[in-house]
């Protein structure tokens, strides 16, 4: 869809973003190609994932704080150690000024657990009273907007999570140089609609109800009313899930960004009359004189009807639940414990993260580029950026060569594809200009107050952009975020500094491991420009069909092969990948690794073909790729990802990609008929 905050989801390489920092010369966990990572009891041509990382899996059990373990988490924890020191110093400096003072104050007040415990539920009291005091839908929507600004997020690698709906600026699908309004369904807690109905997920529904009842009790309700309100909140969420567009359909802009989706304020009012849209948008501190992309039309039609037929008391109960559940981490210990118990039941996390890590994460998220400046100064080198820039250029050349010679693509489509690649911009490591946080006031009243203020400050920063020219220099990810992305409306690729570090990349590492790890990530993001979603946008980032009918048909047939393959890849007992949901990421994995390999073939290391630690350069390339996706995770976590995330699980990213690459089969001498050789090979690029 054209909503940039959703498009980034399809364009990110990781299933979740991690943010923190590291020292460039520190001992880094999970560095590439440790010989002990290999499982020699498994044949590479039978199960390359087990062969390549089986030893790593034995050495790296599930971390109780995460419900999983992976090289991504290893990098995250190494980064935390560095930023911990920086934030502690900022918090203790009585003479700090500017953004250093803001960062230090936000972190210091968050760390004051005694203050949070003294306050108890008090930070929620005023909003709870305002919600209770709403006597009609107009009053309710005023509080809906207020709670949205205090609890809503500005996502970089997931869909926005707001009560009932999210409203943020986005580029006009027909003219990406201009920002308009963007309206999207939201408002549920569980990973996918299935969680609200399927018998398999009854325990998760029970956990959600228990969590809600705990919060209602903590804000002062009697036990019987708390239980009844919890049931009401769950019932409202279940009703919202029934009218929501399927996640796999959200990534097709033909469902979400056609001219039929673009509405004036008056047209939106006619579509969903139960809401006073001018007042609601004004309450969000956003301009009202802009076109609005209503991404999920049917959702808002039905939501309007639900708002008028369901008792106002139900909506007020739902909003109180939403507000409390999204403030738990900023409140007293009983609130924090209730939130942790829910995560434990939902995805299998076993241990609460120490408070300093939780405070570091929120400080980094809310003052992202202020913390990012600290991270870059301490963790990133000019040499690393220079080598990364060179790799991006080499992989861009590989894609240009591929587009030039692709046998199934016509001249007309090829010309536009090359034009798009030529226009694709690069954002590497950190922005040239840092964001200004002058207007964000972090005080000593409470952590909850600071968190609410920071969220509102960040939302307002984006809301002001509606109706204005698109700022193509603005970064959607902070430098300390361990992720990468392609933005189809900006037609640009972003690689934050944090992913240009070990174990993904080393300025002094060999080409085989660098191209197999970060090279595949770079190629992945470039390929997103030509995946099932990205290919619908032209060189200028506008939604425009630049494919001939025959080429579109050929692409769709090749994508169907990928969908069918992933539908057959297991996630857990009785649960398979959803091929339609993960197709964009799978296409990018296929294309990205193929491009990285072609660029690697031009290096001196490949041409010399000298083994290291008993493995040829080719073999090291594929081993490095597999290492990136090594993952131990709870079954609950894997199932939640399969049901609600467009990225397949790590194991399937390895197996599903490599079984289609003849270069892999050649490198490990896999004969036709081997398990790691697809019977029907899928290939687009």
Buried (B, 14 or more C-beta within 10 A) or exposed (E): BBBBBBBBBBBBBBBBBBBBBBBBEBEBBBBBBBEEBBBEEBBBBEBBBBBBBBBBBEBBEBBBBBBBBBBBBBBBBBBBBBBBBBBBEBBEEEEBEEBBBBBBBBBBBBBBBEBBBEBBBEBBEEBBEBBEEBEEBEBBBBBBBBBBBBBBBBBBBBBBBBBBBBBBBBBBBBEBEBBBBBBBBBBBBBBBBBBBEEEEBEEBBEBBBBBBBBBBBBBEBEEEBBBBBBBBBBBBBBBBBEBBBEBBBBBBBEBBBBEEBBBEBEEBBEBBBBBBBBBBBEBBEBBBEBBBBBBBBBBBBBBBBBBEEBEBEBBBBBBBBBBBBBBBBBBBEBBBBBBBBBBBBBBBBBEBBEBBBBBBBBBBBBBBBBBBBBBBEBBBBEEBBEBBBEBBEBBBBBBBEBBEEBEEBBEEBBEBBBEBBEBBEBBBBBBEEBBEBEEBEBEEEBBBBBBBBBBBBBBBBBBBBBBEEBEBEBBBBBBBBBBBBBBBBBBBBBBBBBBBBBBBBBBEBBBBBBBBBBBBBBBBBBBBBBBBBBBBBBBBBBBBEBBBEEBBEBBEEBBBBBBEBBEEBBBBEEBBBBBBBBBBBBBBBBBBBBBBBBBBBEBEBBEEEEEBEEBBBBBBBBBBBBBBBBBBBBBBBBBBBBBBBBBBBBBBBBBBBBBBBEBBBEBBEBEEEBEBBBEEEBBBB
